[in-house]
Amino acid sequence: MSTDVMILLGSPSDWPTMQATCTTLDELGVGWEAHVASAHRTPEHTVDLVRRGEAEGVRIFVCGAGLAAHLAGAVAAQTTRPVIGVPLPGGIADGLDALLSTVQMPGGIPVATVAVGKAGARNAAWLAAEILALSDDALAARLEAARRGQREAVLEADRTLDRSGS
Ligand code: RP5
């Protein structure tokens, strides 16, 4: 499977949350690789990874970071390929700080920013897959099937919910 998505973590401490991106990409059948690259502690390594990813055919970058979460913006500054930012919880505002740091990009350098934390990490994978599916009919069919599965799970929960009361 080709590596379509490069996932970058600002710190190894981000891995437990960002694994949700990896497992969701696995479920959707999208190839990925993950690296630790800090916008602040290893700026050169971050640029090197983006350059290498582009040269090797990576099509989308997913960046997860907390606190002063500049990783997604730093990557977006280096590429015109889509960059998806996952703000991570923690810090004085428990992720609101990372959300604003990730989403408030200047015009012309977008970061598609998803929700804070694990739900966002999962949605980063979904969004990446949806972008890739524009040129991949088999992936588009897998996404449709996964959505059908979600729909059926909710309908089944509604059928089996104990909703009676005295
Ligand atoms: C951010 O600072 C990282 O993305 C992480 O979410 C946060 C804390 O990093 P560590 O101090 O745990 O390495 O740059």
Backbone and ligand atoms as CSV (ligand in chain L), in Angstrom:
chain,resi,resn,atom,element,x,y,z
A,1,MET,N,N,0.854,-1.198,0.000
A,1,MET,CA,C,0.000,0.000,0.000
A,1,MET,C,C,0.891,1.251,0.000
A,2,SER,N,N,0.582,2.232,-0.826
A,2,SER,CA,C,1.405,3.435,-0.839
A,2,SER,C,C,1.112,4.296,0.394
A,3,THR,N,N,2.099,5.120,0.754
A,3,THR,CA,C,1.915,6.004,1.918
A,3,THR,C,C,1.291,7.304,1.438
A,4,ASP,N,N,-0.022,7.412,1.582
A,4,ASP,CA,C,-0.719,8.622,1.140
A,4,ASP,C,C,-0.745,9.698,2.210
A,5,VAL,N,N,-0.659,9.287,3.473
A,5,VAL,CA,C,-0.812,10.247,4.574
A,5,VAL,C,C,0.416,10.191,5.476
A,6,MET,N,N,1.014,11.340,5.714
A,6,MET,CA,C,2.078,11.423,6.724
A,6,MET,C,C,1.495,12.084,7.969
A,7,ILE,N,N,1.654,11.398,9.105
A,7,ILE,CA,C,1.149,11.898,10.380
A,7,ILE,C,C,2.339,12.396,11.192
A,8,LEU,N,N,2.250,13.622,11.658
A,8,LEU,CA,C,3.333,14.202,12.455
A,8,LEU,C,C,2.800,14.520,13.848
A,9,LEU,N,N,3.573,14.140,14.862
A,9,LEU,CA,C,3.206,14.421,16.256
A,9,LEU,C,C,4.197,15.411,16.829
A,10,GLY,N,N,3.698,16.409,17.566
A,10,GLY,CA,C,4.600,17.377,18.165
A,10,GLY,C,C,5.467,16.797,19.263
A,11,SER,N,N,5.027,15.673,19.837
A,11,SER,CA,C,5.744,15.056,20.960
A,11,SER,C,C,5.333,13.593,21.053
A,12,PRO,N,N,6.212,12.734,21.578
A,12,PRO,CA,C,5.783,11.347,21.813
A,12,PRO,C,C,4.564,11.285,22.736
A,13,SER,N,N,4.391,12.303,23.587
A,13,SER,CA,C,3.239,12.295,24.502
A,13,SER,C,C,1.917,12.442,23.745
A,14,ASP,N,N,1.972,12.817,22.469
A,14,ASP,CA,C,0.756,12.944,21.644
A,14,ASP,C,C,0.318,11.610,21.047
A,15,TRP,N,N,1.189,10.611,21.122
A,15,TRP,CA,C,0.946,9.352,20.410
A,15,TRP,C,C,-0.349,8.638,20.841
A,16,PRO,N,N,-0.646,8.543,22.176
A,16,PRO,CA,C,-1.870,7.827,22.552
A,16,PRO,C,C,-3.123,8.401,21.877
A,17,THR,N,N,-3.164,9.714,21.716
A,17,THR,CA,C,-4.331,10.320,21.045
A,17,THR,C,C,-4.246,10.135,19.539
A,18,MET,N,N,-3.077,10.372,18.971
A,18,MET,CA,C,-2.945,10.352,17.513
A,18,MET,C,C,-3.007,8.945,16.927
A,19,GLN,N,N,-2.882,7.930,17.783
A,19,GLN,CA,C,-3.069,6.559,17.282
A,19,GLN,C,C,-4.468,6.370,16.702
A,20,ALA,N,N,-5.425,7.191,17.165
A,20,ALA,CA,C,-6.789,7.090,16.621
A,20,ALA,C,C,-6.801,7.425,15.126
A,21,THR,N,N,-5.921,8.337,14.704
A,21,THR,CA,C,-5.820,8.620,13.258
A,21,THR,C,C,-5.318,7.379,12.524
A,22,CYS,N,N,-4.307,6.742,13.099
A,22,CYS,CA,C,-3.684,5.579,12.442
A,22,CYS,C,C,-4.655,4.410,12.343
A,23,THR,N,N,-5.350,4.113,13.431
A,23,THR,CA,C,-6.256,2.952,13.398
A,23,THR,C,C,-7.428,3.224,12.453
A,24,THR,N,N,-7.877,4.476,12.402
A,24,THR,CA,C,-8.990,4.785,11.492
A,24,THR,C,C,-8.525,4.690,10.032
A,25,LEU,N,N,-7.322,5.176,9.750
A,25,LEU,CA,C,-6.797,5.030,8.382
A,25,LEU,C,C,-6.649,3.551,8.024
A,26,ASP,N,N,-6.200,2.742,9.006
A,26,ASP,CA,C,-6.118,1.290,8.762
A,26,ASP,C,C,-7.490,0.731,8.405
A,27,GLU,N,N,-8.499,1.116,9.183
A,27,GLU,CA,C,-9.860,0.600,8.938
A,27,GLU,C,C,-10.357,1.000,7.551
A,28,LEU,N,N,-9.941,2.180,7.101
A,28,LEU,CA,C,-10.410,2.663,5.793
A,28,LEU,C,C,-9.493,2.222,4.652
A,29,GLY,N,N,-8.403,1.540,4.997
A,29,GLY,CA,C,-7.507,1.029,3.955
A,29,GLY,C,C,-6.659,2.102,3.301
A,30,VAL,N,N,-6.204,3.067,4.111
A,30,VAL,CA,C,-5.345,4.148,3.605
A,30,VAL,C,C,-3.944,3.994,4.213
A,31,GLY,N,N,-2.919,4.071,3.386
A,31,GLY,CA,C,-1.537,3.906,3.853
A,31,GLY,C,C,-1.018,5.165,4.550
A,32,TRP,N,N,-0.282,4.960,5.640
A,32,TRP,CA,C,0.223,6.114,6.420
A,32,TRP,C,C,1.583,5.783,7.003
A,33,GLU,N,N,2.290,6.834,7.391
A,33,GLU,CA,C,3.465,6.679,8.239
A,33,GLU,C,C,3.453,7.819,9.245
A,34,ALA,N,N,4.013,7.570,10.425
A,34,ALA,CA,C,3.970,8.571,11.496
A,34,ALA,C,C,5.382,8.918,11.964
A,35,HIS,N,N,5.562,10.178,12.349
A,35,HIS,CA,C,6.858,10.672,12.835
A,35,HIS,C,C,6.631,11.664,13.966
A,36,VAL,N,N,7.640,11.795,14.829
A,36,VAL,CA,C,7.627,12.871,15.824
A,36,VAL,C,C,8.438,14.017,15.244
A,37,ALA,N,N,7.825,15.201,15.225
A,37,ALA,CA,C,8.505,16.382,14.661
A,37,ALA,C,C,7.946,17.618,15.353
A,38,SER,N,N,8.739,18.261,16.141
A,38,SER,CA,C,8.261,19.430,16.873
A,38,SER,C,C,8.564,20.708,16.095
A,39,ALA,N,N,7.523,21.543,15.953
A,39,ALA,CA,C,7.718,22.828,15.252
A,39,ALA,C,C,8.736,23.690,15.979
A,40,HIS,N,N,8.802,23.536,17.296
A,40,HIS,CA,C,9.663,24.425,18.090
A,40,HIS,C,C,10.999,23.792,18.445
A,41,ARG,N,N,10.968,22.469,18.762
A,41,ARG,CA,C,12.202,21.818,19.228
A,41,ARG,C,C,13.041,21.284,18.073
A,42,THR,N,N,12.392,20.907,16.975
A,42,THR,CA,C,13.136,20.351,15.825
A,42,THR,C,C,12.591,20.936,14.522
A,43,PRO,N,N,12.697,22.247,14.337
A,43,PRO,CA,C,12.114,22.836,13.117
A,43,PRO,C,C,12.736,22.295,11.837
A,44,GLU,N,N,14.054,22.032,11.828
A,44,GLU,CA,C,14.697,21.538,10.598
A,44,GLU,C,C,14.218,20.131,10.260
A,45,HIS,N,N,14.101,19.294,11.300
A,45,HIS,CA,C,13.608,17.919,11.096
A,45,HIS,C,C,12.188,17.946,10.509
A,46,THR,N,N,11.378,18.894,10.979
A,46,THR,CA,C,10.008,19.012,10.471
A,46,THR,C,C,10.028,19.318,8.973
A,47,VAL,N,N,10.848,20.287,8.588
A,47,VAL,CA,C,10.937,20.648,7.160
A,47,VAL,C,C,11.469,19.469,6.355
A,48,ASP,N,N,12.471,18.778,6.886
A,48,ASP,CA,C,13.038,17.613,6.175
A,48,ASP,C,C,11.970,16.559,5.915
A,49,LEU,N,N,11.130,16.303,6.929
A,49,LEU,CA,C,10.087,15.290,6.768
A,49,LEU,C,C,9.078,15.696,5.702
A,50,VAL,N,N,8.720,16.968,5.674
A,50,VAL,CA,C,7.772,17.434,4.653
A,50,VAL,C,C,8.387,17.273,3.263
A,51,ARG,N,N,9.630,17.678,3.119
A,51,ARG,CA,C,10.332,17.544,1.826
A,51,ARG,C,C,10.385,16.082,1.392
A,52,ARG,N,N,10.767,15.208,2.330
A,52,ARG,CA,C,10.875,13.785,2.002
A,52,ARG,C,C,9.502,13.211,1.668
A,53,GLY,N,N,8.490,13.587,2.464
A,53,GLY,CA,C,7.134,13.103,2.205
A,53,GLY,C,C,6.665,13.503,0.817
A,54,GLU,N,N,6.867,14.756,0.471
A,54,GLU,CA,C,6.456,15.228,-0.864
A,54,GLU,C,C,7.181,14.438,-1.946
A,55,ALA,N,N,8.495,14.255,-1.767
A,55,ALA,CA,C,9.288,13.551,-2.786
A,55,ALA,C,C,8.832,12.101,-2.932
A,56,GLU,N,N,8.350,11.509,-1.839
A,56,GLU,CA,C,7.944,10.100,-1.873
A,56,GLU,C,C,6.463,9.914,-2.174
A,57,GLY,N,N,5.743,11.017,-2.435
A,57,GLY,CA,C,4.355,10.889,-2.886
A,57,GLY,C,C,3.290,11.003,-1.820
A,58,VAL,N,N,3.675,11.438,-0.615
A,58,VAL,CA,C,2.656,11.709,0.403
A,58,VAL,C,C,1.712,12.781,-0.137
A,59,ARG,N,N,0.403,12.549,0.036
A,59,ARG,CA,C,-0.568,13.486,-0.550
A,59,ARG,C,C,-1.222,14.391,0.493
A,60,ILE,N,N,-1.245,13.931,1.737
A,60,ILE,CA,C,-1.888,14.717,2.800
A,60,ILE,C,C,-1.047,14.607,4.074
A,61,PHE,N,N,-0.918,15.718,4.780
A,61,PHE,CA,C,-0.214,15.724,6.069
A,61,PHE,C,C,-1.250,15.922,7.185
A,62,VAL,N,N,-1.140,15.103,8.230
A,62,VAL,CA,C,-1.977,15.261,9.429
A,62,VAL,C,C,-1.037,15.577,10.586
A,63,CYS,N,N,-1.310,16.677,11.282
A,63,CYS,CA,C,-0.407,17.122,12.346
A,63,CYS,C,C,-1.170,17.254,13.654
A,64,GLY,N,N,-0.697,16.572,14.685
A,64,GLY,CA,C,-1.313,16.682,16.000
A,64,GLY,C,C,-0.360,17.347,16.969
A,65,ALA,N,N,-0.848,18.372,17.668
A,65,ALA,CA,C,0.001,19.062,18.642
A,65,ALA,C,C,-0.876,19.745,19.683
A,66,GLY,N,N,-0.294,19.931,20.860
A,66,GLY,CA,C,-0.993,20.641,21.926
A,66,GLY,C,C,-0.274,21.922,22.307
A,67,LEU,N,N,-0.792,22.583,23.327
A,67,LEU,CA,C,-0.236,23.862,23.837
A,67,LEU,C,C,-0.150,24.909,22.712
A,68,ALA,N,N,1.031,25.517,22.521
A,68,ALA,CA,C,1.202,26.485,21.416
A,68,ALA,C,C,1.386,25.660,20.145
A,69,ALA,N,N,0.272,25.170,19.613
A,69,ALA,CA,C,0.297,24.093,18.608
A,69,ALA,C,C,0.567,24.670,17.216
A,70,HIS,N,N,1.840,24.851,16.905
A,70,HIS,CA,C,2.220,25.467,15.636
A,70,HIS,C,C,2.624,24.457,14.567
A,71,LEU,N,N,2.592,23.149,14.911
A,71,LEU,CA,C,3.123,22.154,13.973
A,71,LEU,C,C,2.376,22.161,12.640
A,72,ALA,N,N,1.043,22.140,12.691
A,72,ALA,CA,C,0.290,22.095,11.434
A,72,ALA,C,C,0.578,23.341,10.590
A,73,GLY,N,N,0.643,24.493,11.232
A,73,GLY,CA,C,0.943,25.725,10.497
A,73,GLY,C,C,2.339,25.717,9.922
A,74,ALA,N,N,3.296,25.184,10.697
A,74,ALA,CA,C,4.679,25.128,10.203
A,74,ALA,C,C,4.776,24.200,8.996
A,75,VAL,N,N,4.009,23.111,9.012
A,75,VAL,CA,C,4.000,22.194,7.860
A,75,VAL,C,C,3.302,22.851,6.674
A,76,ALA,N,N,2.168,23.501,6.937
A,76,ALA,CA,C,1.430,24.164,5.851
A,76,ALA,C,C,2.282,25.234,5.171
A,77,ALA,N,N,3.191,25.838,5.930
A,77,ALA,CA,C,4.074,26.859,5.351
A,77,ALA,C,C,5.030,26.261,4.329
A,78,GLN,N,N,5.221,24.926,4.380
A,78,GLN,CA,C,6.227,24.270,3.545
A,78,GLN,C,C,5.641,23.510,2.364
A,79,THR,N,N,4.311,23.424,2.264
A,79,THR,CA,C,3.715,22.573,1.225
A,79,THR,C,C,2.385,23.164,0.770
A,80,THR,N,N,2.017,22.855,-0.475
A,80,THR,CA,C,0.669,23.218,-0.934
A,80,THR,C,C,-0.246,21.995,-0.900
A,81,ARG,N,N,0.243,20.883,-0.379
A,81,ARG,CA,C,-0.645,19.719,-0.211
A,81,ARG,C,C,-1.500,19.938,1.039
A,82,PRO,N,N,-2.690,19.297,1.071
A,82,PRO,CA,C,-3.585,19.558,2.199
A,82,PRO,C,C,-2.958,19.196,3.542
A,83,VAL,N,N,-3.156,20.078,4.521
A,83,VAL,CA,C,-2.679,19.852,5.884
A,83,VAL,C,C,-3.893,19.869,6.816
A,84,ILE,N,N,-4.018,18.808,7.596
A,84,ILE,CA,C,-5.111,18.697,8.565
A,84,ILE,C,C,-4.500,18.791,9.959
A,85,GLY,N,N,-5.045,19.688,10.777
A,85,GLY,CA,C,-4.503,19.905,12.118
A,85,GLY,C,C,-5.415,19.309,13.178
A,86,VAL,N,N,-4.806,18.595,14.111
A,86,VAL,CA,C,-5.553,18.027,15.248
A,86,VAL,C,C,-5.067,18.722,16.521
A,87,PRO,N,N,-5.874,19.604,17.103
A,87,PRO,CA,C,-5.480,20.234,18.370
A,87,PRO,C,C,-5.638,19.224,19.511
A,88,LEU,N,N,-4.647,19.183,20.387
A,88,LEU,CA,C,-4.676,18.172,21.445
A,88,LEU,C,C,-4.934,18.814,22.805
A,89,PRO,N,N,-5.622,18.094,23.679
A,89,PRO,CA,C,-5.970,18.666,24.984
A,89,PRO,C,C,-4.758,18.815,25.896
A,90,GLY,N,N,-4.943,19.567,26.971
A,90,GLY,CA,C,-3.838,19.859,27.892
A,90,GLY,C,C,-3.643,21.362,27.953
A,91,GLY,N,N,-2.701,21.798,28.755
A,91,GLY,CA,C,-2.415,23.230,28.834
A,91,GLY,C,C,-3.449,23.969,29.667
A,92,ILE,N,N,-3.290,25.290,29.758
A,92,ILE,CA,C,-4.146,26.067,30.665
A,92,ILE,C,C,-5.599,26.088,30.215
A,93,ALA,N,N,-5.849,25.855,28.918
A,93,ALA,CA,C,-7.230,25.895,28.430
A,93,ALA,C,C,-7.679,24.533,27.922
A,94,ASP,N,N,-6.938,23.496,28.261
A,94,ASP,CA,C,-7.268,22.105,27.940
A,94,ASP,C,C,-7.653,21.892,26.470
A,95,GLY,N,N,-6.865,22.444,25.585
A,95,GLY,CA,C,-7.071,22.188,24.159
A,95,GLY,C,C,-7.615,23.382,23.401
A,96,LEU,N,N,-8.282,24.297,24.106
A,96,LEU,CA,C,-8.771,25.501,23.432
A,96,LEU,C,C,-7.581,26.325,22.934
A,97,ASP,N,N,-6.497,26.335,23.720
A,97,ASP,CA,C,-5.270,27.020,23.296
A,97,ASP,C,C,-4.726,26.395,22.011
A,98,ALA,N,N,-4.678,25.058,21.970
A,98,ALA,CA,C,-4.173,24.374,20.779
A,98,ALA,C,C,-5.116,24.565,19.591
A,99,LEU,N,N,-6.418,24.567,19.862
A,99,LEU,CA,C,-7.400,24.769,18.788
A,99,LEU,C,C,-7.168,26.117,18.101
A,100,LEU,N,N,-7.043,27.170,18.900
A,100,LEU,CA,C,-6.853,28.504,18.314
A,100,LEU,C,C,-5.495,28.608,17.618
A,101,SER,N,N,-4.464,28.004,18.218
A,101,SER,CA,C,-3.136,28.047,17.588
A,101,SER,C,C,-3.149,27.333,16.238
A,102,THR,N,N,-3.967,26.288,16.128
A,102,THR,CA,C,-3.996,25.493,14.894
A,102,THR,C,C,-4.875,26.142,13.830
A,103,VAL,N,N,-6.024,26.651,14.249
A,103,VAL,CA,C,-7.027,27.071,13.260
A,103,VAL,C,C,-6.793,28.491,12.735
A,104,GLN,N,N,-6.173,29.356,13.522
A,104,GLN,CA,C,-6.116,30.773,13.161
A,104,GLN,C,C,-4.946,31.068,12.225
A,105,MET,N,N,-5.021,30.489,11.008
A,105,MET,CA,C,-3.933,30.654,10.060
A,105,MET,C,C,-4.148,31.879,9.183
A,106,PRO,N,N,-3.069,32.474,8.708
A,106,PRO,CA,C,-3.222,33.623,7.805
A,106,PRO,C,C,-3.733,33.177,6.436
A,107,GLY,N,N,-4.361,34.104,5.713
A,107,GLY,CA,C,-4.925,33.797,4.394
A,107,GLY,C,C,-3.883,33.212,3.452
A,108,GLY,N,N,-4.273,32.171,2.734
A,108,GLY,CA,C,-3.387,31.558,1.749
A,108,GLY,C,C,-2.594,30.376,2.280
A,109,ILE,N,N,-2.603,30.172,3.596
A,109,ILE,CA,C,-1.864,29.043,4.203
A,109,ILE,C,C,-2.845,28.279,5.099
A,110,PRO,N,N,-3.791,27.545,4.487
A,110,PRO,CA,C,-4.836,26.940,5.321
A,110,PRO,C,C,-4.380,25.704,6.076
A,111,VAL,N,N,-4.992,25.512,7.234
A,111,VAL,CA,C,-4.920,24.236,7.960
A,111,VAL,C,C,-6.369,23.816,8.224
A,112,ALA,N,N,-6.768,22.692,7.682
A,112,ALA,CA,C,-8.115,22.164,7.933
A,112,ALA,C,C,-8.116,21.606,9.340
A,113,THR,N,N,-8.798,22.296,10.241
A,113,THR,CA,C,-8.681,21.968,11.664
A,113,THR,C,C,-9.890,21.181,12.144
A,114,VAL,N,N,-9.632,20.059,12.795
A,114,VAL,CA,C,-10.706,19.203,13.302
A,114,VAL,C,C,-10.845,19.411,14.813
A,115,ALA,N,N,-11.738,18.653,15.421
A,115,ALA,CA,C,-12.042,18.834,16.844
A,115,ALA,C,C,-10.840,18.487,17.727
A,116,VAL,N,N,-10.886,18.964,18.947
A,116,VAL,CA,C,-9.817,18.701,19.925
A,116,VAL,C,C,-9.850,17.226,20.364
A,117,GLY,N,N,-8.684,16.601,20.361
A,117,GLY,CA,C,-8.552,15.284,20.985
A,117,GLY,C,C,-8.877,14.114,20.074
A,118,LYS,N,N,-9.299,13.019,20.707
A,118,LYS,CA,C,-9.420,11.742,19.993
A,118,LYS,C,C,-10.470,11.785,18.882
A,119,ALA,N,N,-11.595,12.464,19.129
A,119,ALA,CA,C,-12.620,12.570,18.077
A,119,ALA,C,C,-12.030,13.290,16.877
A,120,GLY,N,N,-11.243,14.331,17.132
A,120,GLY,CA,C,-10.588,15.048,16.043
A,120,GLY,C,C,-9.562,14.181,15.338
A,121,ALA,N,N,-8.828,13.390,16.111
A,121,ALA,CA,C,-7.823,12.504,15.509
A,121,ALA,C,C,-8.493,11.508,14.565
A,122,ARG,N,N,-9.662,11.001,14.985
A,122,ARG,CA,C,-10.406,10.088,14.092
A,122,ARG,C,C,-10.891,10.830,12.857
A,123,ASN,N,N,-11.437,12.029,13.067
A,123,ASN,CA,C,-11.974,12.769,11.925
A,123,ASN,C,C,-10.881,13.223,10.964
A,124,ALA,N,N,-9.669,13.416,11.473
A,124,ALA,CA,C,-8.560,13.755,10.563
A,124,ALA,C,C,-8.370,12.632,9.550
A,125,ALA,N,N,-8.493,11.395,10.033
A,125,ALA,CA,C,-8.370,10.251,9.122
A,125,ALA,C,C,-9.526,10.224,8.129
A,126,TRP,N,N,-10.725,10.453,8.631
A,126,TRP,CA,C,-11.897,10.473,7.733
A,126,TRP,C,C,-11.754,11.562,6.669
A,127,LEU,N,N,-11.345,12.749,7.105
A,127,LEU,CA,C,-11.220,13.859,6.151
A,127,LEU,C,C,-10.142,13.564,5.122
A,128,ALA,N,N,-9.023,13.026,5.574
A,128,ALA,CA,C,-7.955,12.659,4.629
A,128,ALA,C,C,-8.472,11.634,3.629
A,129,ALA,N,N,-9.214,10.642,4.126
A,129,ALA,CA,C,-9.741,9.600,3.242
A,129,ALA,C,C,-10.742,10.197,2.249
A,130,GLU,N,N,-11.545,11.136,2.706
A,130,GLU,CA,C,-12.527,11.750,1.800
A,130,GLU,C,C,-11.829,12.541,0.692
A,131,ILE,N,N,-10.739,13.204,1.031
A,131,ILE,CA,C,-9.981,13.937,-0.002
A,131,ILE,C,C,-9.391,12.936,-1.004
A,132,LEU,N,N,-8.775,11.888,-0.474
A,132,LEU,CA,C,-8.153,10.881,-1.356
A,132,LEU,C,C,-9.203,10.173,-2.218
A,133,ALA,N,N,-10.406,10.011,-1.679
A,133,ALA,CA,C,-11.466,9.290,-2.402
A,133,ALA,C,C,-11.962,10.055,-3.623
A,134,LEU,N,N,-11.650,11.343,-3.710
A,134,LEU,CA,C,-12.034,12.107,-4.912
A,134,LEU,C,C,-11.408,11.507,-6.164
A,135,SER,N,N,-10.258,10.849,-5.992
A,135,SER,CA,C,-9.591,10.232,-7.147
A,135,SER,C,C,-9.378,8.732,-6.927
A,136,ASP,N,N,-10.231,8.118,-6.098
A,136,ASP,CA,C,-10.060,6.692,-5.797
A,136,ASP,C,C,-11.451,6.099,-5.538
A,137,ASP,N,N,-12.020,5.484,-6.577
A,137,ASP,CA,C,-13.401,4.985,-6.469
A,137,ASP,C,C,-13.533,3.870,-5.434
A,138,ALA,N,N,-12.507,3.025,-5.317
A,138,ALA,CA,C,-12.583,1.917,-4.351
A,138,ALA,C,C,-12.625,2.470,-2.928
A,139,LEU,N,N,-11.823,3.494,-2.671
A,139,LEU,CA,C,-11.837,4.123,-1.345
A,139,LEU,C,C,-13.186,4.804,-1.099
A,140,ALA,N,N,-13.717,5.464,-2.126
A,140,ALA,CA,C,-15.034,6.106,-1.980
A,140,ALA,C,C,-16.080,5.060,-1.600
A,141,ALA,N,N,-16.002,3.882,-2.186
A,141,ALA,CA,C,-16.968,2.819,-1.871
A,141,ALA,C,C,-16.773,2.342,-0.428
A,142,ARG,N,N,-15.525,2.270,0.014
A,142,ARG,CA,C,-15.282,1.868,1.413
A,142,ARG,C,C,-15.838,2.910,2.390
A,143,LEU,N,N,-15.696,4.177,2.037
A,143,LEU,CA,C,-16.243,5.236,2.904
A,143,LEU,C,C,-17.761,5.135,2.985
A,144,GLU,N,N,-18.398,4.891,1.839
A,144,GLU,CA,C,-19.867,4.731,1.830
A,144,GLU,C,C,-20.273,3.571,2.728
A,145,ALA,N,N,-19.545,2.460,2.614
A,145,ALA,CA,C,-19.873,1.275,3.411
A,145,ALA,C,C,-19.684,1.569,4.900
A,146,ALA,N,N,-18.614,2.290,5.236
A,146,ALA,CA,C,-18.365,2.621,6.646
A,146,ALA,C,C,-19.459,3.536,7.183
A,147,ARG,N,N,-19.908,4.474,6.368
A,147,ARG,CA,C,-21.010,5.354,6.787
A,147,ARG,C,C,-22.300,4.551,7.002
A,148,ARG,N,N,-22.539,3.577,6.092
A,148,ARG,CA,C,-23.728,2.714,6.259
A,148,ARG,C,C,-23.636,1.970,7.582
A,149,GLY,N,N,-22.427,1.489,7.909
A,149,GLY,CA,C,-22.219,0.782,9.175
A,149,GLY,C,C,-22.550,1.675,10.367
A,150,GLN,N,N,-22.128,2.931,10.304
A,150,GLN,CA,C,-22.424,3.881,11.393
A,150,GLN,C,C,-23.928,4.075,11.540
A,151,ARG,N,N,-24.586,4.220,10.374
A,151,ARG,CA,C,-26.042,4.457,10.389
A,151,ARG,C,C,-26.745,3.264,11.024
A,152,GLU,N,N,-26.339,2.060,10.602
A,152,GLU,CA,C,-26.996,0.857,11.120
A,152,GLU,C,C,-26.751,0.693,12.623
A,153,ALA,N,N,-25.555,1.081,13.089
A,153,ALA,CA,C,-25.254,0.966,14.524
A,153,ALA,C,C,-26.169,1.874,15.347
A,154,VAL,N,N,-26.431,3.081,14.839
A,154,VAL,CA,C,-27.318,4.000,15.570
A,154,VAL,C,C,-28.751,3.464,15.562
A,155,LEU,N,N,-29.195,2.961,14.410
A,155,LEU,CA,C,-30.568,2.444,14.327
A,155,LEU,C,C,-30.737,1.222,15.238
A,156,GLU,N,N,-29.699,0.386,15.289
A,156,GLU,CA,C,-29.744,-0.783,16.170
A,156,GLU,C,C,-29.788,-0.333,17.638
A,157,ALA,N,N,-29.001,0.699,17.984
A,157,ALA,CA,C,-29.019,1.216,19.361
A,157,ALA,C,C,-30.404,1.740,19.707
A,158,ASP,N,N,-31.054,2.364,18.737
A,158,ASP,CA,C,-32.400,2.891,18.990
A,158,ASP,C,C,-33.392,1.753,19.207
A,159,ARG,N,N,-33.210,0.668,18.422
A,159,ARG,CA,C,-34.115,-0.484,18.563
A,159,ARG,C,C,-33.961,-1.146,19.936
A,160,THR,N,N,-32.725,-1.180,20.445
A,160,THR,CA,C,-32.465,-1.973,21.659
A,160,THR,C,C,-32.425,-1.121,22.937
A,161,LEU,N,N,-32.514,0.199,22.822
A,161,LEU,CA,C,-32.455,1.064,24.013
A,161,LEU,C,C,-33.648,0.791,24.934
A,162,ASP,N,N,-33.365,0.664,26.216
A,162,ASP,CA,C,-34.452,0.475,27.185
A,162,ASP,C,C,-35.010,1.857,27.502
A,163,ARG,N,N,-36.135,2.190,26.889
A,163,ARG,CA,C,-36.636,3.561,27.008
A,163,ARG,C,C,-37.943,3.637,27.795
A,164,SER,N,N,-38.265,2.552,28.461
A,164,SER,CA,C,-39.518,2.597,29.207
A,164,SER,C,C,-39.276,3.145,30.614
A,165,GLY,N,N,-40.276,3.737,31.199
A,165,GLY,CA,C,-40.136,4.255,32.554
A,165,GLY,C,C,-41.466,4.149,33.285
A,166,SER,N,N,-41.401,4.332,34.559
A,166,SER,CA,C,-42.653,4.182,35.331
A,166,SER,C,C,-43.411,5.505,35.332
L,1,RP5,C1,C,3.390,20.286,22.114
L,1,RP5,O1,O,3.542,20.411,23.467
L,1,RP5,C2,C,3.261,18.814,21.863
L,1,RP5,O2,O,2.521,18.602,20.692
L,1,RP5,C3,C,2.552,18.297,23.082
L,1,RP5,O3,O,1.150,18.212,22.865
L,1,RP5,C4,C,2.843,19.363,24.120
L,1,RP5,C5,C,3.659,18.836,25.281
L,1,RP5,O4,O,4.816,18.239,24.794
L,1,RP5,P1,P,5.804,17.443,25.783
L,1,RP5,O5,O,6.304,18.458,26.759
L,1,RP5,O6,O,4.955,16.338,26.414
L,1,RP5,O7,O,6.889,16.881,24.904
L,1,RP5,O8,O,4.470,20.810,21.423
